Amino acid sequence: MEAGKTSASSEAKDFGKALCIITGASKGFGRCLAKEISALLKPGSVLILVARSGEKLQELDEDLSSDSDGLVIRCVVADLGQKDGVERVIIEARKTPSSDINSLFLFNNAASLGDVSRYVRGFTDMDEVDRYLSMNVSSALCLTAGILQVFPGHVGLRRCVVNVSSLCALQPFPSWVLYCTGKAARDMMFRVLAKEEPELRVLSYAPGPLDTDMQLHARSNTADDNIRKSTTAMHAEGRLLTCEESVGKLIKVMLKDDYASGAHLDFYDL
Ligand SMILES: NC(=O)c1ccc[n+]([C@@H]2O[C@H](COP(=O)([O-])OP(=O)(O)OC[C@H]3O[C@@H](n4cnc5c(N)ncnc54)[C@H](OP(=O)(O)O)[C@@H]3O)[C@@H](O)[C@H]2O)c1
């Protein structure tokens, strides 16, 4: 029987002894995910938290360490828009021997909204666009590839890669060209990966509109009137989701583990 599976139901009750990597763990969805998932990791598991803000990662580390028994937490302060930032995460992951774990989880969660104050016609600077895509697309591909190379598939190791996606991967939002383009590219990237590696579990999860700094940035800076008004109204009317609600659904889906690999699942469809 797989680690953590109960005989009475097909839903696992924990994620086993795992190496779990979460990018963008310093705040918002990633921070909440780190808190919730740490309670479902068996002693001896390793949790790698990645973001640029070392201070916030340190606070989270202290928070988690006080509650979690036998969980090793490692913080990697890295800018994922830079090659050496991605490499540093891979170097940290390599310190955990594959023989020490029975599950591997990589959450590609870090992202930025980009400049939403302009429309497509305003993006003439290729360097600016490249910088956005480096951080939001290339880093997720290269980090995922690097981690899969360090931990090749073998019997007894369950491997799962999650792409934190968005409705914007599927629908065009005026003045959010960078974000929509990046999310669409990532979804396709992970669909290709799922086809190439049938043993790997791959999920693109759209968490719904969350009450985080990214939403604040959206309602403060969006050029398009309709989008700005609708994000402002969602906030004012209390229609944003809490990270806890959305993380809870993601964890349930992952424990159940019966989704089609490569699928795009949305909070509201679950
Ligand atoms: N908020 C929403 O309504 C919403 C809706 C749909 C999908 N999503 C997706 O959900 C995920 C989490 O979003 P969120 O709302 O929690 O965003 P957030 O509050 O803005 O947090 C973003 C996280 O990414 C990290 N990050 C940003 N740039 C980085 C860089 N260059 N290198 C390393 N880390 C970086 C940030 O840490 P540092 O600043 O410390 O580096 C932070 O931990 C994202 O993929 C987002 O696209 C969000």
The ligand as an SDF file (V2000), in Angstrom:
LIG
                    3D

 48 52  0  0  0  0  0  0  0  0999 V2000
   -3.9930   36.1400   -5.7800 N   0  0  0  0  0  0  0  0  0  0  0  0
   -4.8590   35.6800   -6.6770 C   0  0  0  0  0  0  0  0  0  0  0  0
   -6.0090   36.1310   -6.7670 O   0  0  0  0  0  0  0  0  0  0  0  0
   -4.4530   34.5710   -7.5930 C   0  0  0  0  0  0  0  0  0  0  0  0
   -5.4030   34.0670   -8.4950 C   0  0  0  0  0  0  0  0  0  0  0  0
   -5.0540   33.0300   -9.3470 C   0  0  0  0  0  0  0  0  0  0  0  0
   -3.7690   32.5140   -9.2960 C   0  0  0  0  0  0  0  0  0  0  0  0
   -2.8670   33.0110   -8.4170 N   0  0  0  0  0  0  0  0  0  0  0  0
   -1.5220   32.4110   -8.3950 C   0  0  0  0  0  0  0  0  0  0  0  0
   -1.2620   31.9250   -7.0940 O   0  0  0  0  0  0  0  0  0  0  0  0
    0.1660   31.9750   -6.8330 C   0  0  0  0  0  0  0  0  0  0  0  0
    0.4210   32.7010   -5.5360 C   0  0  0  0  0  0  0  0  0  0  0  0
   -0.0790   34.0320   -5.6730 O   0  0  0  0  0  0  0  0  0  0  0  0
   -0.2670   34.9930   -4.4320 P   0  0  0  0  0  0  0  0  0  0  0  0
   -1.5490   35.6960   -4.6200 O   0  0  0  0  0  0  0  0  0  0  0  0
    0.0360   34.2680   -3.1560 O   0  0  0  0  0  0  0  0  0  0  0  0
    0.9120   36.0460   -4.7550 O   0  0  0  0  0  0  0  0  0  0  0  0
    1.7560   36.9870   -3.7830 P   0  0  0  0  0  0  0  0  0  0  0  0
    1.0530   37.2160   -2.5030 O   0  0  0  0  0  0  0  0  0  0  0  0
    2.1590   38.1420   -4.6250 O   0  0  0  0  0  0  0  0  0  0  0  0
    3.0420   36.0690   -3.4850 O   0  0  0  0  0  0  0  0  0  0  0  0
    3.9200   35.7530   -4.5220 C   0  0  0  0  0  0  0  0  0  0  0  0
    5.0550   34.9040   -3.9880 C   0  0  0  0  0  0  0  0  0  0  0  0
    6.0040   34.7120   -5.0500 O   0  0  0  0  0  0  0  0  0  0  0  0
    7.2880   35.1410   -4.6140 C   0  0  0  0  0  0  0  0  0  0  0  0
    8.0480   35.7280   -5.7080 N   0  0  0  0  0  0  0  0  0  0  0  0
    7.6700   36.7610   -6.5100 C   0  0  0  0  0  0  0  0  0  0  0  0
    8.6660   37.0760   -7.3450 N   0  0  0  0  0  0  0  0  0  0  0  0
    9.6940   36.2180   -7.0690 C   0  0  0  0  0  0  0  0  0  0  0  0
   11.0200   36.0620   -7.5750 C   0  0  0  0  0  0  0  0  0  0  0  0
   11.4940   36.8440   -8.5580 N   0  0  0  0  0  0  0  0  0  0  0  0
   11.7890   35.0820   -7.0620 N   0  0  0  0  0  0  0  0  0  0  0  0
   11.3310   34.2890   -6.0670 C   0  0  0  0  0  0  0  0  0  0  0  0
   10.0980   34.4010   -5.5450 N   0  0  0  0  0  0  0  0  0  0  0  0
    9.3090   35.3550   -6.0320 C   0  0  0  0  0  0  0  0  0  0  0  0
    7.0150   36.1670   -3.5140 C   0  0  0  0  0  0  0  0  0  0  0  0
    8.0900   36.2280   -2.5980 O   0  0  0  0  0  0  0  0  0  0  0  0
    9.1860   37.4040   -2.5230 P   0  0  0  0  0  0  0  0  0  0  0  0
    8.5150   38.6840   -2.8840 O   0  0  0  0  0  0  0  0  0  0  0  0
    9.6590   37.3190   -1.0980 O   0  0  0  0  0  0  0  0  0  0  0  0
   10.2360   36.9770   -3.5020 O   0  0  0  0  0  0  0  0  0  0  0  0
    5.7910   35.5580   -2.8350 C   0  0  0  0  0  0  0  0  0  0  0  0
    6.1880   34.5920   -1.8960 O   0  0  0  0  0  0  0  0  0  0  0  0
    0.7670   32.6510   -8.0610 C   0  0  0  0  0  0  0  0  0  0  0  0
    1.2340   31.6750   -8.9590 O   0  0  0  0  0  0  0  0  0  0  0  0
   -0.4100   33.3910   -8.6720 C   0  0  0  0  0  0  0  0  0  0  0  0
   -0.2350   33.6310  -10.0470 O   0  0  0  0  0  0  0  0  0  0  0  0
   -3.1750   34.0160   -7.5720 C   0  0  0  0  0  0  0  0  0  0  0  0
  1  2  1  0
  2  3  2  0
  2  4  1  0
  4  5  1  0
  4 48  2  0
  5  6  2  0
  6  7  1  0
  7  8  2  0
  8  9  1  0
  8 48  1  0
  9 10  1  0
  9 46  1  0
 10 11  1  0
 11 12  1  0
 11 44  1  0
 12 13  1  0
 13 14  1  0
 14 15  2  0
 14 16  1  0
 14 17  1  0
 17 18  1  0
 18 19  2  0
 18 20  1  0
 18 21  1  0
 21 22  1  0
 22 23  1  0
 23 24  1  0
 23 42  1  0
 24 25  1  0
 25 26  1  0
 25 36  1  0
 26 27  1  0
 26 35  1  0
 27 28  2  0
 28 29  1  0
 29 30  1  0
 29 35  2  0
 30 31  1  0
 30 32  2  0
 32 33  1  0
 33 34  2  0
 34 35  1  0
 36 37  1  0
 36 42  1  0
 37 38  1  0
 38 39  2  0
 38 40  1  0
 38 41  1  0
 42 43  1  0
 44 45  1  0
 44 46  1  0
 46 47  1  0
M  CHG  2   8   1  16  -1
M  END
$$$$
